[in-house]
Amino acid sequence: MGVTVAIDCMGGDHGPSVTVPAAHAFLRSHPEARVILVGRQEALDQASQAIGAAFGERVSLQAASEVVMMDDPPAIAMRTKKDSSMRVAVDLVKSGRAQAAVSAGNTGALMAISRFVLKTLPGIDRPAIASVLPTRTGQTYVLDLGANVDCLPEHLLQFGVMGAMLVSAVEHVDRPTVGLLNIGEEAIKGNDAVKRAAELLKTSGLNFYGNVEGDDIYKGTTDVVVCDGFVGNVALKTSEGLAQMLATFLREEFSRGLLSKAMAIVAMPALKRFKRRVDHRRYNGAALLGLRGVVVKSHGSADVFAFEQAIHRAAEAASNRLIERISERMTAMGVAA
């Protein structure tokens, strides 16, 4: 995997204390890859010295004097912080020095900067945020997760194309199935935009499954689930809240007295396997699709393991020609301008 990933080391809740060790862990598991660590010089030097790993020319540092804060308005971050670690990382993709960029920083700012610097692909009106969720049978990709609250049917079609190409690139599935999130499986269900989107998806040449409901996401009914950003973000946050509630319930029940604690010890192997299957860190890394370059957003609170997964997703997408796949598909459909 001879790909170079630019990493915004200053973004997120933890900054270089997480991003730099994650970059080094990524390099250890990907011997052909390279990284460019972007951030304030002093912070990068200190973090690199603390790791103490030597990767020679596979690691380079790119100084950036500014940092986009988590509460910075996107417009301010884009217009006034032109030497931020986030902006410089995306600029490296634009210049071709890197094939992908990863940041755990402000989502709105990252989308605004990426769209301004990289521009959208021909035939794509709006970039979308796509992430992977665990299912009974493996995992599924859902988009949009918040970038576009109001969508036209044509936007949902574009999301379907981008999601399918992402799964093809990262999961190596030739014809991933695409489902349209709706309030019922029947064709008569949903609002006018969703009904029209279903018609467009049917004739798109994609492997369109049809309408899917909310519970189909975790059944793993389709490889890709398409929805507008309002619905997708609500579904995502609801899922996160449910997972946190269930984890709390388990801890409470297994701590109720000596007998419950003894049962917890007996059940520990099964509980560890369960925890691994639903560990959100394994699925960290949301792709900003529709841009003329690969950009991946990590969760702001990601630890070293989780941030490494985001880097891995970015490298996989870039090395497997995600951008070219989307462009080629849009051209084949006759909608690329």
C-alpha positions in Angstrom: 0.0 0.0 0.0 2.3 2.7 -1.3 0.1 5.6 -0.3 0.9 8.8 1.6 -1.6 10.1 4.2 -1.5 13.7 5.6 -2.6 13.7 9.2 -3.9 16.8 11.0 -2.1 16.1 14.3 -3.6 19.0 16.2 -7.3 18.2 15.7 -9.6 16.4 18.1 -9.8 16.3 21.9 -6.3 14.9 22.4 -4.1 16.3 19.6 -0.6 14.9 19.1 -0.7 12.6 22.2 -3.1 10.4 20.1 -2.6 11.3 16.5 1.2 10.8 16.4 1.2 7.4 18.2 -1.7 6.3 15.9 0.3 7.3 12.8 3.3 5.3 14.0 1.1 2.3 14.7 -0.3 2.6 11.2 3.1 2.6 9.7 4.1 -0.5 11.7 1.2 -2.4 10.1 1.5 -0.9 6.6 5.2 -1.2 5.7 4.8 0.5 2.3 2.8 3.5 3.5 4.0 7.0 4.3 2.6 9.8 6.5 3.0 13.5 6.7 2.4 14.8 10.2 0.9 18.3 10.1 0.9 20.6 13.1 2.8 23.0 15.3 6.5 22.1 15.1 7.2 22.0 18.8 4.2 19.7 19.5 5.1 17.3 16.7 8.8 17.2 17.8 7.8 16.4 21.4 5.3 13.7 20.4 7.7 12.1 17.9 10.5 11.9 20.5 8.1 10.4 23.0 7.3 7.5 20.6 10.9 6.9 19.8 10.2 4.9 16.7 12.3 5.4 13.6 10.7 5.1 10.2 13.2 7.1 8.2 11.8 8.8 5.1 8.3 7.2 5.6 7.6 10.0 8.1 7.8 13.7 7.4 6.8 16.8 9.3 4.9 19.7 7.9 4.7 22.8 10.1 1.4 24.6 10.5 1.1 27.7 12.8 -2.6 27.6 13.5 -5.2 25.2 14.9 -8.9 25.0 14.1 -10.7 24.7 17.4 -13.7 22.5 17.9 -16.0 25.5 18.4 -14.7 27.6 15.5 -17.5 28.5 13.0 -16.6 26.8 9.6 -16.6 30.1 7.8 -14.1 31.6 10.2 -11.9 28.5 10.2 -11.8 28.5 6.4 -11.2 32.3 5.8 -9.0 33.3 8.7 -7.0 30.2 9.6 -5.3 29.5 6.3 -2.2 28.0 8.0 -4.2 25.7 10.3 -3.1 22.0 10.5 -6.4 21.0 9.0 -6.1 23.3 6.0 -2.5 22.4 5.4 -3.3 18.6 5.5 -6.1 19.1 2.9 -3.7 21.3 0.8 -1.3 18.4 0.7 -3.9 16.3 -1.0 -4.7 19.1 -3.4 -1.0 19.4 -4.4 -0.6 15.7 -4.8 2.0 15.3 -2.0 -0.5 13.1 -0.2 -3.3 10.9 -1.5 -5.5 11.3 1.6 -6.0 13.4 4.7 -7.3 12.5 8.1 -8.5 14.8 10.9 -10.3 14.5 14.2 -11.1 18.2 14.2 -14.2 20.3 13.8 -16.5 18.4 11.3 -18.1 21.5 9.8 -14.8 23.2 9.3 -13.3 20.1 7.7 -16.1 19.8 5.3 -16.0 23.5 4.4 -12.2 23.6 4.0 -12.2 20.3 2.0 -15.0 21.5 -0.3 -13.3 24.8 -0.9 -9.8 23.5 -1.5 -10.5 20.2 -3.4 -13.9 21.1 -5.0 -16.5 18.4 -5.9 -16.2 15.8 -8.5 -18.0 16.2 -11.9 -21.7 15.3 -11.5 -21.6 15.6 -7.7 -23.6 18.5 -6.3 -22.9 18.0 -2.6 -20.3 16.0 -0.6 -21.7 13.6 1.9 -20.5 12.0 5.1 -20.4 8.2 5.1 -19.5 5.9 8.0 -19.6 2.2 8.7 -21.9 0.6 11.3 -21.7 -2.9 12.7 -24.5 -5.3 11.8 -25.6 -8.9 12.6 -23.7 -10.1 9.5 -20.8 -7.7 9.4 -21.1 -4.1 8.6 -22.9 -1.5 6.5 -22.1 2.0 5.2 -24.6 4.8 5.8 -24.8 8.2 4.2 -25.4 11.0 4.5 -24.8 11.5 8.2 -25.3 15.2 8.6 -23.7 17.2 5.8 -26.9 17.8 3.9 -30.1 18.3 5.8 -32.4 19.0 2.8 -31.8 16.8 -0.3 -33.3 16.5 -3.7 -33.9 13.0 -5.3 -30.8 13.6 -7.5 -28.7 14.1 -4.4 -29.8 10.8 -2.9 -28.9 9.1 -6.2 -25.5 10.6 -6.0 -25.1 9.4 -2.4 -26.0 5.9 -3.7 -23.3 6.0 -6.3 -20.7 7.3 -3.8 -21.6 4.8 -1.1 -21.5 1.9 -3.6 -18.1 2.9 -4.9 -16.8 3.3 -1.3 -17.8 -0.2 -0.5 -16.3 -1.5 -3.7 -13.0 0.2 -3.0 -12.7 -0.5 0.7 -14.5 -3.8 1.1 -13.7 -5.2 -2.3 -17.3 -6.0 -3.2 -18.0 -5.9 -6.9 -21.7 -5.0 -6.8 -22.6 -3.8 -3.3 -26.4 -3.7 -2.6 -27.9 -0.2 -2.0 -30.9 0.4 0.1 -33.0 3.6 0.4 -33.9 4.4 4.0 -37.7 4.8 4.3 -40.6 4.4 6.7 -41.6 1.2 4.9 -40.5 -1.3 2.2 -43.5 -0.6 0.0 -42.9 1.7 -3.0 -45.9 3.9 -2.0 -44.2 4.8 1.3 -42.2 8.0 2.0 -42.3 11.6 0.9 -42.1 12.7 -2.7 -38.3 13.1 -2.7 -37.7 9.6 -1.4 -40.2 8.1 -3.9 -38.5 9.9 -6.8 -35.1 8.9 -5.5 -36.2 5.3 -5.6 -37.1 5.6 -9.2 -33.8 7.1 -10.1 -31.9 4.4 -8.2 -33.8 1.7 -10.0 -32.6 2.9 -13.4 -29.1 3.8 -12.2 -27.4 0.5 -12.9 -26.5 0.2 -9.3 -27.4 -3.0 -7.4 -30.5 -1.3 -5.9 -32.3 -3.5 -3.3 -35.2 -1.1 -2.7 -36.6 0.6 0.4 -35.2 -0.4 3.7 -36.4 0.5 7.2 -34.4 1.5 10.3 -34.0 -2.0 11.7 -32.5 -3.1 8.4 -29.4 -1.1 9.1 -28.4 -3.5 11.9 -29.7 -6.5 10.2 -27.2 -5.9 7.5 -29.8 -6.1 4.8 -27.8 -4.0 2.4 -24.1 -3.0 2.0 -25.1 0.7 1.7 -28.0 2.6 3.2 -28.9 6.0 1.6 -30.7 8.8 3.4 -30.6 12.6 3.8 -28.3 14.1 6.4 -31.1 15.0 8.8 -32.4 11.4 9.0 -28.9 9.9 9.0 -27.6 12.0 11.8 -30.7 11.3 14.0 -30.3 7.6 13.3 -26.6 7.7 14.1 -27.0 9.6 17.4 -29.9 7.4 18.4 -27.8 4.3 17.9 -24.9 5.8 19.9 -27.3 6.6 22.7 -28.8 3.1 22.7 -25.3 1.5 22.8 -24.3 3.7 25.7 -27.5 2.8 27.6 -27.1 -0.9 27.1 -23.5 -0.7 28.3 -24.6 1.1 31.4 -27.3 -1.4 32.1 -24.9 -4.3 31.8 -22.4 -2.7 34.2 -25.2 -1.9 36.7 -26.7 -5.4 36.6 -23.3 -7.2 37.0 -22.4 -5.0 40.0 -25.5 -5.8 42.0 -24.1 -7.8 44.9 -21.6 -10.6 45.2 -23.6 -13.1 43.2 -23.9 -10.8 40.2 -20.2 -10.0 40.4 -19.3 -13.7 40.5 -21.6 -14.2 37.4 -19.8 -11.4 35.7 -16.5 -13.2 36.2 -17.9 -16.4 34.7 -19.4 -14.5 31.8 -16.2 -12.4 31.2 -15.0 -14.2 28.0 -18.4 -13.8 26.4 -18.6 -10.2 27.5 -15.2 -9.4 26.0 -16.2 -11.0 22.7 -19.5 -8.9 22.7 -17.5 -5.8 23.6 -15.2 -6.3 20.6 -18.1 -6.9 18.2 -19.7 -3.6 19.1 -16.6 -1.6 19.8 -17.2 1.7 18.1 -13.4 2.3 17.8 -13.2 -0.4 15.2 -15.5 1.5 12.9 -14.0 5.0 13.4 -13.4 7.1 10.3 -16.2 8.8 8.3 -15.4 9.5 4.6 -16.2 12.9 3.1 -17.4 11.6 -0.3 -17.8 13.6 -3.5 -14.6 15.6 -3.3 -11.6 15.5 -5.7 -9.5 13.9 -3.0 -9.9 11.4 -0.1 -10.7 13.1 3.3 -11.6 11.1 6.4 -13.0 12.5 9.6 -12.2 10.7 12.8 -14.3 11.0 16.0 -13.0 13.9 18.1 -12.6 11.8 21.2 -10.8 8.9 19.4 -8.0 7.1 21.2 -4.9 5.8 19.5 -6.5 2.6 18.3 -9.6 4.4 16.9 -7.5 7.0 15.1 -5.4 4.4 13.6 -8.5 2.8 12.1 -9.4 6.2 10.5 -5.9 6.4 8.9 -6.3 2.8 7.6 -9.7 3.7 6.0 -8.2 6.7 4.3 -5.3 4.7 3.0 -7.6 1.9 1.7 -9.8 4.4 -0.1 -6.9 6.1 -1.7 -5.0 3.0 -2.7 -8.1 1.4 -4.2 -8.9 4.4 -6.4 -12.1 5.6 -4.7 -12.1 9.0 -6.4 -11.6 7.5 -9.9 -14.3 4.9 -9.2 -16.9 7.6 -8.4 -15.9 9.6 -11.4 -16.0 6.7 -13.8 -19.4 5.6 -12.4 -20.9 9.1 -12.8 -19.5 9.3 -16.3 -21.0 5.9 -17.2 -24.4 7.2 -16.0 -24.1 10.2 -18.2 -24.4 12.7 -15.4 -20.9 13.9 -15.0 -20.4 17.4 -16.4 
